[in-house]
């Protein structure tokens, strides 16, 4: 029974590896991208999506402004 279980485990673990090695990975990535695009299209149809997107853009702009206004510190050789 133990050899059978061992062979079964090896077969079950090697099956996904061979599927992804033979172009299955590209199919999985394409499917994920299609589902992501579909979900984003549904999300953007919602009323509150515009407010969420505006808030994200404002946060990015604030971060960019904060980073632009920061002055790089001069460090000596002794300090990391």
C-alpha positions in Angstrom: 0.0 0.0 0.0 2.9 2.4 0.7 4.4 2.1 -2.7 1.0 2.8 -4.3 0.6 5.9 -2.1 4.1 7.0 -3.0 3.4 6.6 -6.8 0.0 8.4 -6.4 1.6 11.3 -4.6 4.3 11.6 -7.2 1.8 11.5 -10.0 -0.4 14.1 -8.4 2.5 16.5 -7.7 4.0 16.2 -11.2 0.7 16.7 -13.1 0.4 20.5 -12.4 4.1 21.0 -13.1 3.9 19.4 -16.5 0.7 21.3 -17.3 2.3 24.6 -16.5 5.6 23.7 -18.3 3.8 23.0 -21.5 2.2 26.4 -22.0 -0.3 26.1 -19.3 1.2 29.0 -17.4 0.5 31.4 -20.3 -3.1 30.3 -20.4 -3.4 30.8 -16.6 -1.9 34.3 -16.9 -4.2 35.2 -19.8 -7.2 34.0 -17.9 -6.3 36.0 -14.9 -5.8 39.1 -17.0 -9.2 38.7 -18.6 -10.9 38.2 -15.3 -9.1 41.3 -13.9 -10.2 43.4 -16.9 -13.8 42.2 -16.5 -13.8 42.9 -12.8 -12.4 46.4 -13.3 -15.0 47.1 -15.9 -17.7 46.1 -13.5 -16.1 48.1 -10.7 -16.0 51.3 -12.9 -19.7 50.9 -13.6 -20.5 51.5 -9.9 -21.4 55.0 -8.7 -18.9 55.1 -5.9 -16.0 53.9 -8.1 -15.4 57.4 -9.3 -15.0 58.7 -5.8 -12.6 55.8 -5.0 -10.5 56.4 -8.0 -10.4 60.2 -7.3 -9.3 59.5 -3.7 -6.5 57.1 -4.9 -5.3 59.7 -7.4 -5.3 62.4 -4.8 -3.3 60.2 -2.4 -0.7 59.5 -5.2 -0.4 63.2 -5.9 0.1 64.0 -2.2 2.8 61.3 -2.0 4.5 62.6 -5.1 4.4 66.2 -3.7 5.8 65.0 -0.4 8.6 63.1 -2.1 9.4 66.1 -4.4 9.6 68.5 -1.5 11.9 66.3 0.7 15.5 67.3 0.6 18.0 64.4 0.4 20.1 64.2 3.5 23.9 64.5 3.1 25.6 61.7 4.9 29.1 61.3 5.9 31.2 58.2 5.2 30.7 56.9 8.8 26.9 57.0 8.6 24.9 54.5 6.6 
